[in-house]
Amino acid sequence: MRALVFTAPSVVELQDMPLPDVPSGWLLLNVRASGICGSELHGFRSLGFRRPPLIMGHEIAGETPDGRRVVVNPLLTCGTCDLCRLGSPELCRSRGLMGVHLPGGFAEQIAVPPHAVHEIPDDLPWKAAALIEPLANAVHAWRQVQGGVVERLAVIGAGAIGLVTLLVAAHEGISEVTVVDRAPSRLALAERLGASRCASKLEGEYDVVVDAVGSMETRAAAVEGLRPGGTSVWLGLAEADSGFDGNGLVRGEKRVVGSFAYSPEDFATAVAMAPRLDLGWSTAIRLEDSQRIFMELAEGASDPVKAVIRL
């Protein structure tokens, strides 16, 4: 089969690969779409969680051997530890992710456990189905602030995660959503998707600020832009450092909440929600062009909001 393979730091190559090994009881899925995540564009630069040779890709949609159209929950957990038993499998200490800890979806086929697949409607386009995994992240982030007063919400970063966060907020009835980004084209898309205000810089006070970037600058802005008692949800992982005013956090009784991945319930909610949302703004690319476009994205020479490898 053909696959886009992470072969060395800062190197991906389109290669002919053996068919995946299929553990007993697992399925050999025919991949139809696999989204390129910003974490991969950053993560392939060095040897971290991802170790070459590796087929990356954790935003996966495809067909089962019996012809069912499905999307894949790529998060694998033990199911037996204290956190799994408490209902937070996304925090499992031995969790793994397809495309990081085992082969992923940048290939014509992938082995997946049957419990990881969720059927999708026939009329949901494949490139939209590949956005269900990012959407599940936004569903989980929303769950982190449920129970509090949320009337004014801001999203920093109008990449894929920021945009699906906007869509989830609108779906949940939040009418005042500000989206912040430096790219006018991305702000125009955010406005089309329902943002009440778009800006290049965060100004004012908000009940909730979602940081979908994860740099020192955006994390500091996400805390500074909160009203007293407000909550900042961090999804972005661009940098390890934070650089915000800890004293201001204390005096304002502000909260910072990390949000990683999703529970099985969050993923199922995203699957059910997807057909009702506008997920038609990704850019489909061919596997044959994936190496070139991946490198262009990594170098900033190409800037679709979301590139999806379409097989």
Secondary structure in CASP SS format (residue, H / E / C, confidence):
PFRMAT SS
TARGET T0000
AUTHOR 0000-0000-0000
METHOD secondary structure of the structure
MODEL  1
M C 1.00
R E 1.00
A E 1.00
L E 1.00
V E 1.00
F E 1.00
T E 1.00
A E 1.00
P C 1.00
S C 1.00
V E 1.00
V E 1.00
E E 1.00
L E 1.00
Q E 1.00
D E 1.00
M C 1.00
P C 1.00
L C 1.00
P C 1.00
D C 1.00
V C 1.00
P C 1.00
S C 1.00
G C 1.00
W C 1.00
L E 1.00
L E 1.00
L E 1.00
N E 1.00
V E 1.00
R E 1.00
A E 1.00
S E 1.00
G E 1.00
I C 1.00
C C 1.00
G H 1.00
S H 1.00
E H 1.00
L H 1.00
H H 1.00
G H 1.00
F C 1.00
R C 1.00
S C 1.00
L C 1.00
G C 1.00
F C 1.00
R C 1.00
R C 1.00
P C 1.00
P C 1.00
L E 1.00
I E 1.00
M C 1.00
G C 1.00
H C 1.00
E E 1.00
I E 1.00
A E 1.00
G E 1.00
E E 1.00
T C 1.00
P C 1.00
D C 1.00
G C 1.00
R C 1.00
R E 1.00
V E 1.00
V E 1.00
V E 1.00
N C 1.00
P C 1.00
L E 1.00
L E 1.00
T C 1.00
C C 1.00
G C 1.00
T C 1.00
C C 1.00
D H 1.00
L H 1.00
C H 1.00
R H 1.00
L C 1.00
G C 1.00
S C 1.00
P H 1.00
E H 1.00
L H 1.00
C C 1.00
R C 1.00
S C 1.00
R C 1.00
G E 1.00
L E 1.00
M E 1.00
G C 1.00
V C 1.00
H C 1.00
L E 1.00
P C 1.00
G C 1.00
G C 1.00
F C 1.00
A E 1.00
E C 1.00
Q E 1.00
I E 1.00
A E 1.00
V E 1.00
P C 1.00
P H 1.00
H H 1.00
A H 1.00
V E 1.00
H E 1.00
E E 1.00
I C 1.00
P C 1.00
D C 1.00
D C 1.00
L C 1.00
P C 1.00
W H 1.00
K H 1.00
A H 1.00
A H 1.00
A C 1.00
L C 1.00
I H 1.00
E H 1.00
P H 1.00
L H 1.00
A H 1.00
N H 1.00
A H 1.00
V H 1.00
H H 1.00
A H 1.00
W H 1.00
R H 1.00
Q C 1.00
V C 1.00
Q C 1.00
G C 1.00
G C 1.00
V C 1.00
V C 1.00
E C 1.00
R E 1.00
L E 1.00
A E 1.00
V E 1.00
I E 1.00
G C 1.00
A C 1.00
G C 1.00
A H 1.00
I H 1.00
G H 1.00
L H 1.00
V H 1.00
T H 1.00
L H 1.00
L H 1.00
V H 1.00
A H 1.00
A H 1.00
H H 1.00
E C 1.00
G C 1.00
I C 1.00
S C 1.00
E E 1.00
V E 1.00
T E 1.00
V E 1.00
V E 1.00
D C 1.00
R C 1.00
A C 1.00
P H 1.00
S H 1.00
R H 1.00
L H 1.00
A H 1.00
L H 1.00
A H 1.00
E H 1.00
R H 1.00
L C 1.00
G C 1.00
A C 1.00
S C 1.00
R E 1.00
C E 1.00
A E 1.00
S C 1.00
K C 1.00
L C 1.00
E C 1.00
G C 1.00
E C 1.00
Y E 1.00
D E 1.00
V E 1.00
V E 1.00
V E 1.00
D E 1.00
A C 1.00
V C 1.00
G C 1.00
S C 1.00
M H 1.00
E H 1.00
T H 1.00
R H 1.00
A H 1.00
A H 1.00
A H 1.00
V H 1.00
E H 1.00
G C 1.00
L E 1.00
R E 1.00
P E 1.00
G E 1.00
G E 1.00
T E 1.00
S E 1.00
V E 1.00
W E 1.00
L C 1.00
G C 1.00
L C 1.00
A C 1.00
E C 1.00
A C 1.00
D C 1.00
S C 1.00
G C 1.00
F C 1.00
D C 1.00
G H 1.00
N H 1.00
G H 1.00
L H 1.00
V H 1.00
R H 1.00
G C 1.00
E C 1.00
K C 1.00
R E 1.00
V E 1.00
V E 1.00
G E 1.00
S C 1.00
F C 1.00
A C 1.00
Y C 1.00
S C 1.00
P H 1.00
E H 1.00
D H 1.00
F H 1.00
A H 1.00
T H 1.00
A H 1.00
V H 1.00
A H 1.00
M H 1.00
A H 1.00
P H 1.00
R H 1.00
L C 1.00
D C 1.00
L C 1.00
G C 1.00
W C 1.00
S C 1.00
T E 1.00
A E 1.00
I E 1.00
R E 1.00
L H 1.00
E H 1.00
D H 1.00
S H 1.00
Q H 1.00
R H 1.00
I H 1.00
F H 1.00
M H 1.00
E H 1.00
L H 1.00
A H 1.00
E H 1.00
G C 1.00
A C 1.00
S C 1.00
D C 1.00
P C 1.00
V C 1.00
K C 1.00
A E 1.00
V E 1.00
I E 1.00
R E 1.00
L C 1.00
END
